[in-house]
Amino acid sequence: MTAVSRFPAPPLGEGRRSAVWRDTPRRYGRISRGFHWVMAALFAWQFTGAMLYVTIGDTAVTRFVGGSHFTLGATLFVLVLLRGAWGFANLRRRPPHTGRLGRAATIGHGVIYGLMIVVPSLALLRQYGSGKPFAPYGIPFMPGRDSKIAWMMVPGDLFHYWLAFVLLAVILGHAAMAVLHRILWKDDVLVRMT
């Protein structure tokens, strides 16, 4: 018996329809799954651009993939805040993480969420400090100014790049654990998010 099958299906009727959208102890709802997979795709694009820049430098391909880095970073920041709020609203309904592996999963998810907030926050702080305007999707978010605020730029310059690669490593570890759960422990935790 897998971990997923321990939980009964929600009853028929209105509760079952809302359970499709909201999280249940059996699996994550459509909204949580949507957040997860949209963000996974956007992070894949972000990290592809970063890896291209690190490996082949400033080229036309790098500029094409990385040209959306600021806008997608801001998008991911908004999505992580919305996803976090949705997660808190569904906290009691979500699939449980039990035992030592469950505690490790909880810590791992906390590290991912923390980095998903800190990494773009550092970039936004640096952007504001630079005095350059920032208008994702043409929406004026930060006006430009003539002066720089050096102390705001320093944390982003020092940590944004490196913490982003720590985030990539943690995300890859997260994906690897989902595969290990399936192959090694025969536990279908991935089904909860698909």
C-alpha positions in Angstrom: 0.0 0.0 0.0 1.5 3.4 -1.0 1.4 6.5 1.2 -1.1 8.1 -1.1 -3.6 5.3 -0.9 -3.9 5.6 2.9 -6.3 8.5 2.6 -9.9 8.1 1.5 -11.2 10.0 -1.5 -13.4 13.0 -0.6 -17.1 12.4 -0.6 -19.2 12.9 -3.7 -21.0 16.2 -4.1 -20.0 19.8 -3.5 -17.1 18.8 -1.1 -15.5 16.7 -3.8 -15.7 19.5 -6.4 -14.0 22.0 -4.0 -11.5 19.3 -3.1 -10.4 19.2 -6.7 -9.2 22.8 -6.3 -8.1 22.8 -2.7 -5.5 20.5 -1.1 -6.5 17.3 0.6 -4.6 14.9 2.8 -4.5 12.6 -0.3 -3.0 15.1 -2.8 -2.5 18.7 -3.6 -5.4 20.5 -5.3 -5.3 22.1 -8.8 -4.3 25.5 -7.6 -1.3 24.2 -5.6 -0.3 22.0 -8.5 -0.7 24.9 -10.9 1.6 27.1 -8.8 4.1 24.3 -8.5 4.4 23.4 -12.2 4.2 27.0 -13.6 6.9 28.1 -11.2 9.0 25.0 -12.1 8.8 26.0 -15.7 9.7 29.6 -15.0 12.6 28.6 -12.8 13.9 26.2 -15.5 13.9 29.1 -17.9 15.6 31.4 -15.4 18.3 28.9 -14.6 18.8 28.0 -18.2 19.6 31.6 -18.9 22.0 31.8 -15.9 23.8 28.6 -16.9 24.2 29.8 -20.5 25.7 33.1 -19.2 28.1 31.2 -17.0 29.1 28.7 -19.6 29.1 30.6 -22.9 29.1 34.2 -21.8 27.2 37.1 -23.3 25.9 35.9 -26.7 22.7 36.3 -28.7 21.4 33.0 -27.3 22.2 34.1 -23.8 20.5 37.5 -24.3 17.4 35.8 -25.8 17.0 33.4 -22.9 18.3 35.8 -20.2 16.6 38.9 -21.5 13.5 38.1 -19.5 15.4 37.4 -16.3 14.3 40.6 -14.4 10.7 40.4 -15.4 10.4 36.6 -14.7 12.2 37.1 -11.4 9.6 39.6 -10.4 6.9 37.3 -11.6 8.3 34.4 -9.6 8.5 36.6 -6.5 4.8 37.5 -6.8 4.0 33.8 -7.5 5.9 32.6 -4.4 4.1 35.1 -2.2 0.7 34.0 -3.6 1.7 30.3 -3.4 2.8 30.8 0.2 -0.5 32.4 1.1 -2.4 29.6 -0.6 -0.3 27.0 1.2 -1.0 28.6 4.6 -4.7 28.7 3.8 -4.6 25.0 3.0 -2.0 23.9 5.7 -4.4 21.7 7.7 -5.7 20.0 4.5 -2.3 19.3 2.9 -0.7 15.8 2.6 1.2 15.0 5.8 4.9 14.7 6.1 5.5 12.0 8.8 8.6 10.5 10.3 12.2 11.4 9.8 11.9 11.8 6.1 8.8 13.9 6.6 10.7 16.3 8.9 13.5 16.4 6.4 11.0 17.2 3.6 9.5 20.0 5.7 12.9 21.5 6.3 13.8 21.2 2.6 10.6 22.9 1.6 11.3 25.6 4.1 14.7 26.2 2.6 13.3 26.3 -0.9 10.6 28.8 0.1 13.1 30.9 2.1 15.5 31.1 -0.9 12.6 31.8 -3.3 11.9 34.9 -1.2 15.4 36.0 -0.4 17.0 35.7 -3.9 14.6 38.0 -5.7 14.4 40.3 -2.7 18.1 40.9 -3.0 17.7 41.6 -6.7 14.9 44.1 -6.1 16.9 45.8 -3.4 19.9 46.0 -5.7 17.7 47.3 -8.5 16.2 50.1 -6.3 19.7 51.0 -5.1 21.1 51.3 -8.6 18.7 54.1 -9.4 17.7 52.4 -12.7 13.9 52.2 -13.4 12.2 48.8 -13.3 8.9 48.3 -15.1 8.1 44.6 -15.5 5.5 44.1 -18.3 5.6 47.8 -18.8 4.2 48.5 -15.3 6.3 51.2 -13.6 7.3 49.5 -10.3 10.5 51.5 -9.5 11.1 54.9 -11.0 14.6 55.9 -12.1 16.7 58.4 -10.3 20.2 60.0 -10.8 21.8 58.9 -7.6 22.7 55.4 -6.4 22.3 54.0 -2.9 25.4 51.9 -2.5 24.4 50.0 0.7 21.3 48.7 -1.1 23.4 47.3 -4.0 26.0 45.5 -1.9 23.9 42.6 -0.6 22.6 41.8 -4.1 26.0 42.1 -5.6 27.4 39.7 -3.0 24.7 37.2 -2.5 22.0 37.1 -5.3 24.2 35.1 -7.7 25.5 32.6 -5.2 22.2 32.1 -3.4 20.4 31.6 -6.7 22.8 28.6 -7.4 22.2 27.3 -3.9 18.4 27.5 -4.7 19.1 25.6 -7.9 21.0 22.9 -6.0 18.1 22.6 -3.4 15.5 22.4 -6.2 17.5 19.6 -8.0 17.8 17.8 -4.6 14.0 18.2 -4.2 13.4 16.6 -7.6 15.9 13.9 -6.9 14.1 13.0 -3.6 10.8 12.7 -5.5 12.4 10.2 -7.8 14.1 8.3 -4.9 10.7 8.1 -3.2 9.3 6.4 -6.3 12.2 4.1 -7.2 13.8 3.3 -3.8 10.9 3.5 -1.3 8.1 2.7 -3.7 6.2 5.7 -2.3 4.1 7.7 -4.8 4.6 11.1 -3.3 5.0 12.5 -6.8 1.4 11.5 -7.5 0.4 14.1 -4.9 1.7 16.9 -7.1 0.8 15.6 -10.6 
